[in-house]
């Protein structure tokens, strides 16, 4: 019997997205190994599709995500068939007919497909963690050979469907009604569980925010499925199981958790743990509008007023900062944090802290970076007098550049630092601040 030949995965051709090129200096042209790219008079690439071999090098090197891989309808059909074959190959083996429990479990698991991301919003403003999760969800969906879908619930939130497509979703399940204007556990719980019961997603991701933690826990409890909170890593194994990695035992080890016998598999992830994917404005997808017969009187909780804390005494968003200067136990007292504030001001950043500084009363909890504080991903993270316990490292180790200042050359913080300075921070930090001021007077880095 002849074996069916495996399909050859098409590589596609590179193409330019209109209006995205920033004329960065012909990086794509220099990266092309077959001279398929030349530059026009305005510095934009001209792609010879006859020469293009689909190596993706130009797409990867483009700093503006102005290039993408284009596939013909025939190639897309082949990709879909390959995805189906991959899904069939990784599906759980058929259960033994003599084991009804195993047969029931196999049927249950096979009924669930697709990766869902809950798009959190407040008064129509989305939480950035939702877009970060769409980027991570795309990887999971590709590994499973299924669709990446977004769930949008609220009032007058149809615009978030378009944003979800821009960040990679192929489908959006939209429930738009006045009863969902403000978040209430009961209303959103009924809505999400209704969608899950009808469409049966395989994986659901939510942000580990106050809202996300509340909703995810309620959904998992009602559905009697597993939920792993505050994940720092997500992947798929050979049995289509979501491998959910998170710190355990006070952050001393990293545990990988599986949900083998329940669906959907649910996980929450803190803001800024996952990278924000590129936004492609002209992406489109399918919007599935759903509704439930509900009345305001069905829910005992009423939202009378929303009080924002933007004018509080400490409204600094550490998680969203591009530059963070953090202090730990080595700062000795609260007053010494003024040194870090001076440096942060010169760099256009904010001051953060370790848990020990918060426990000592030197900084508010809203500034804490780490497992029990905020997870951050700034361009520059300067750690001053922070030893580098694992609980702190899990909250900042993905920063682009880490500069550590500590007296102890054996401090664990140096293991993750891009640059390390061993010495007295009370001499080093003021010296760095003064040098930055001098450079700014000379016009160096005046625009940050």
N, C-alpha and C positions, 0 to 999 in steps of 0.2 A: 504493500500500500504506500502510495507516494505521500510524503509529508508535505504539508502546506508551508511554502517558503515564508519566512518572516518578512513583514513589510519593512521597507527601508524608510527611515524617518527623513522627511524632506527638510532641507536646511533653510529654504526661503531666500529672499533677496533683501538687501538693505534699502531703505528709502527714507527720505527726509520728511519730517513733520513740518507742515507749513507754519511759519511764524515763530519757530522754536530756536533756530540757529542764532548763536550770539557771536559768530565769527571769532572763535577763540584762538585762531592761529593755525588752522589746518592740522589739528591733531588727528582727525579721522583719516586724512590723506596719508599721513606718515604711518598710521597703524595698519593700513591696508596692505596685505602681503602680495596682492596680484595687480596692483596699480589700477584698481577699478574706480578710484575716486580722484577727481580733479576739482579745483576750486574756481568759482566764477569771480567776476570783478568785485563783488561785495563780500567775498570771503566765505560763501556758502558752498557746500559740497554738491558736485554733479556726479551722479552714480551711474556707471556703465553696467547695467544689469546683465549684459552678456558676459562680462568678466567676473562679476560678483560670485563668490563661492559660498556665501552664507556663513562665514567664519565667526561673525558677531564681534570681531575685534573693534570695529569702528563704533558699534553700539555701546560697548562697554567703556570706551575711552571718552565718549562725548560727555562733557561736564554739564550740558544743558538738557540731557535726554532728548535731543532733537532728532535722533535716528531710531528707527525700529525695524524689526524684521517683518517683511510682507510675504504672505502666502496666498497662492491662487486658491480658487474654490476646490480644485482637485486635491491640492496639497492639504487643505484644511480637512477634507474628507478622510485623507490618509491619517492625519494626526488624530482625528476622532476615533478611527478604527484602532489605531495603536493604543489609545487610552483605554478603549473597551477591552482589548486583549490584555493590557496590563492589569485592569481591574479584575478580569476573570482569573488571571494567573495568581493574583494575590488573595483571592477570595478564600474564606475558610473551606476546608474540604467537606464534602457532603457527609452528613451524619450517618452513623450506623442505624439501619432500620430497626434494629433490635433495641436501640436506646432512645426511647421517645423524648427524654429530657434533652439529649444532645440534638435531636432533630428539631425540637422546639427552639432551642437556642440558636441553631444555625439559621432557621427561618427568620427569627427575630433580627439577628444581625444583618441578614441580607436585605431586609426591608428598608434599612436606613442608608441614605446617600446624601452627598453634598456637605460643604463646609459653610456654616453660617457665622456672620459677625453681627452682633447687636450694635447698632449705631446710636450711641448715647447723645442726647441733646437736651439743652435747657432753653426754653423759649426760642427754639429754632436754631440755636447756636450749637454746633456739634463739638463734642469733646475730641481732641486730637488723638487720643488713644484709639478711637474707633478706626481712624485711617491707618494708624500704625498696625492695628490688628488685621486690617485688610491686606497689608503687605505680607504679614506672616501667614495669614490664611491662604493666600495665593500659593505659597510653597506647599502647604498641606494638601490643598485641592489638586495641585499638579501631581503630587506623590500618590494620591488616591485615584486620580483619573476622573474627578467629579467637578461640579461647578462651584465657584466661589459666589456666595450669596450674602446680601446685606439685609438686615431687618430694621426698618424705620417705623417707629411708632410715635405719634404726637398729633398736634393740631397745626395745620398749614405748614407741613414739613416736606411737601413734595420736592422742594429744591434739593433736599438731602439725597434723593434718589440719583439725581444727576451727579452730585459730588461723589457718591458711592461708586458710580461707573468710572469716574475720573481716577479713582484710586484702585481700580481693578476688579470691582464686582461685575459679574455677568448677569445676575438677577437681583432684583430688589423686591422684597415683600413689604408692601406699604399699608399701614393701617393709620388713616388720617381722619380724626374725628375730634370734636370739641372736648369730649370726655377724657381725652388723653393729653390735654393741653399742659397740665402739670403732672409730674411723676407722682404716682401713688402705687404702692406695692400691689394692692388687690387688682387695680385696673390693668396694669402692665402685666401682671402675672397671668391673668385670664387671657389676655391677648396673645402673649408669647406661647403659652401652653396650647391654645387653640391652633396657632400656626404649626407648632411642632406635631400635634396630633394629625394634622391634615397632610403635611409635606414630609415629615420624618427626616430631619437632618442627621447626619452621622457625627458631626462635630459642631459644637457651639462655643464661640469665644466671646468674652465680655471684658470690659475694662475693670481693673481692680480699684475702682473709685467707690465713693460712698454709695452712689446709686447702683453701680454694677455689682458690688458685693451683696447688696440687699436683694436685688432681683435674681442674681444667679443662685443664691442660696435658696430662695423661695421656689424657683423653678425646679432645681434639683430635688428638693424635698417633695414637691408634689408629684414629680415624675419618678421618684425613687431611683434616681440614677446617681452616678458619681460626679463629684466636683473637686477639682484641685485648684486651690487659691494661690495667687501671687507667683505664677510660674515665671521662670527665667529662661526656659527653653522648651520648644515644642517640635516634635518630629513624628514620623509614621514608621512603624515596624513592618515586618513581612506579613503580619496577620491583620493589617488594616487597623491596628490599635494606635491610639494617640499616646505617645510617650511624653508625659508631662513632668518636666524637671523643675524642682524648687528647693530652696534651702530647707533643711530640717535639723532638729535637735539644736535649736538656737543658732543655726547658721554654720554649725561645725562640719556638716556634710551636705552633699547635694543628693536628693532622693529623686528617683524616676518612678512615677506612679502610672499604673495602667487601670483601665476600666474594662475588664474582659467580658463581662456578662450583662452589661446594661448599655442602653443607648437612649438618648445621645450621650456622647462623651463631652464633658463640659470643663472649661478651664477659664480662669481669670488671669489677666496680666496687667501689671502696673503701668501707668503712663511712662513713656520714654525707655522702657526696657527693649522694645522692638524698634527697628529703624522705620522712619517714615518713607513709604514708597514714593517714586516720582508721580506727580499728578499729570495726567494726559487729558486735556480738556475735551477733546473731540471723541472720547470713548463713549459708546452707547451700550445699551443692554435691554433686558426685558423687565418691565415693571408689572408686578402682580399685585393688584389692589384687592385687599381683603377687608371685611367688616364683620362686626358682631352686633347682635341686638342687645345693647346695654343702655342703661339709663343712669343719670347722675345719682339717683336715689339708691341704686344698687350697691353703692360703696359707702361705708360708714365714715371714711376719712374725707375731710374737705380741706382744700388749700385756701386759706383766707388771705394770706399775704406772703410774698417772697421778700426776705430781707437779705440784701447782699452785704458782704463784709469788705467790699473794696475800699471803704474809708476807715478800716480798722487801723490800729496802731502798727500792725505788722502785716501788710498786704503784699509782701514780696513773693513773687512766684519763683521759688528756687528751681523747681522742676523744668521751667521753661527758659532758664537763663543760659546764655552762650558762654559766659565766663563765671566761674564760681571760685571764691577764695574761702576755704573751709578751715576752721580751727578745732582742735581737740583738747585733751587734757593738758597738753604741753603749753597751752596759752596761760595757764596758772590762775587767771581770774577774769571776771567779766569785763573789767576796764581795758584789758589788753586787746580785746577784740576791735578796739578803735584802730589799731594798726592794720588789721585786715580790711576794715572798712575803707581806709585811705587807699590801700592798694586796689581794692575792688572799684572804687570810684574812678581811679585813673584808668582802669581797664574797661570801664563801662559794664562792670559785672555786679554780682551780689555776694553777700557773705552767707556761708553755710556753716554747718557744724557737725561734729560726731555726736553719738548718743551720750558719751561721758560729759560733754560740755552742756548738753541739755539737762541731764540728770543733776548737774552741779548748779543749775539755775542761771548759767551764764548766757544762754540763748533760748529762744522759744522753740517749742516742738516743731512749728511750721518750717524752721530752718534746718531741721535734722535730715541728714543724708544717710541712707543705709536701709537695712532690712526692715526696721520698725519705723522708718521715716520715709523720705522721698527717694525714688530712683531717678537719677539724672543722667543726661548724656550731653554735656556741654562741649564746646570746642576746646576750652581750656579749663582744667580743674587743678587748683593749687591747694595741696594739703599741708597745713602748717601744724606741727605738733600732734599729728595723728599717727598712731602706731600702725594701724592698718588691720584691725581685727576683721575676720571674714564677714561679720555682720555689716561692717561699713563698706567693705570692698564690693559686695554684691550690689550696692546702690550706686557705685560710681565707676566701676572698672571698665565700662564701655565708653568713657569719655575719649574724645579724639586725642587730646594731649594731657598727660598727667604729670604735674611737677610736685615732687615731694620734698619737704624741708623738715629735717628731724635730727636731733642730736645722736640718736642711736643708729649706727650704720647697719645693724642687724634688724631694724624694724621691718615687718612684713610689707609695709606700704611700698618699699623700694622694689619689691618683686613685680609690681604692676606699673610702676612709674616709668614714664617716657624719659624723664630727667630727674635725677636725685641730687639733693644738696645736703651734705652732712654738716651740721653746724648749728649755731645759736640763731633761732628764728627771730629773736628780738634785735639782732644786728642785720640779718639777711633781708628780712621783709622791708624795713625802712630803706635799705640800700637799693633794693629793686624798685621801690616806689619812687625814690629820688631819681634814679636813672631813667625811668619812664617819663617823668616830668621833663627831664633835660631833653630827651629825644622828641617829645611833643613840642617843646619850644623851638627845636630845630626843624620842625615840620615833618618829622618821621612818624608815620602811622597816625597822622592827624585825623584820619577818617576811621580809625579803629581797626 
